[in-house]
Amino acid sequence: MALNIWRFTDRKPGHDSQSIGLCDAIGRLTTVSCFDIQTSSIFSSLGRFLSNTFPAGESLPDPDLIIGAGHGTHFSMLAARNARGGKIIVLMKPSLPLPLFDICIIPKHDLISEKGNVVTTTGALNPIQFNKNKSPDQGLILLGGISKHYHWDNKSIIDQINTVVTNSPDINWIVADSPRTPTSVLNDINKHSFENVSTLSCSGTNGADIQKLIVNSSYIWVTRDSISMIYESLSSGATVGLINLPKKKNSRLEVSINALVKEGYLTIFNEKNTKPALKSNRPILNEAQRCAELLRSRGIFG
């Protein structure tokens, strides 16, 4: 019999990446039927919770697991469990008291202890799988953009990219931007007419295409502000480096990145190097699968 999972989504890509990653990992351990449910407003969900009703799931089988990421999913998940049962797995530090949820999977950089119903992870979960058969001549440069944590400097970033690609002429590089990236960056890169570089704009692609590139690329450089792309790149088994950005302030994001550097997961770009070299990758980082196996061992599912 299939394990029924109700996956709650607030339609935010970062949150969906986390919940899809866990659902996929559970699906590799047992047979699952996964049903996606869009969250309702907090007021609507609270009303459903108090009335013990959940119309959005009327045509669905009762859930064994209720999974969601994002503050907007919390009341919807609680309302669903109140009406139909199941165990809630929330993928973040919730804004509501921890005991309301059966399992809280929370990144270590949120500075919370692993105890009781709390499972801590190295970064947010994602659906990227380790690939030992990567293309040896494929490189990827992932650009974030305007951030509250870091100063964005087009010239500095392009200079770093220039150093990477010109000193690795045997690698075919793809530079991909994101919705936060200033539009001028890819234009400036294209003006350089690098022979071993192509660019990919987020306006003409989708998340699935970027994930395929991450999975297949042996070498990935990521701007320091893009924590989700850093963890996705590490999960793929790529050798990963950081393009430097000046920090605006100390933050949990900065603490998390510095910990990854200290543990040998990441190499920081050094402008004094004439040919930046990335360290070989350390232990495989597959947090979604580890969490799925941990949940099974705790009897959360059979």
Buried (B, 14 or more C-beta within 10 A) or exposed (E): EEBBBBBBBBEEEBBBBBBBBBBBBBBEBEEBBBBEBEBBEEEBBBBBBEEEBBEBBEEBEEBBBBBBBBBBBBBBBBBBBBBBEBBBBBBBBBEEEBEBBBBBBBBBBEEBEEEEBBBBBBBBBBBBBBBEEBBEBBBBBBBBBEBEBBEBEEEBBBEBBBBBBBEBEEBBBBBBBBEBBBEEBBEBBEEEEBEBBEBBBBEEEEEEEBBEBBBBBBBBBBBBBBBBBBBBBBBBBBBBBBBBBEBEEEBBBBEBBEBBEEEEBBBEBEEEEEEBEBEEBEEEBBBBBBBBBBBBEEEBBE
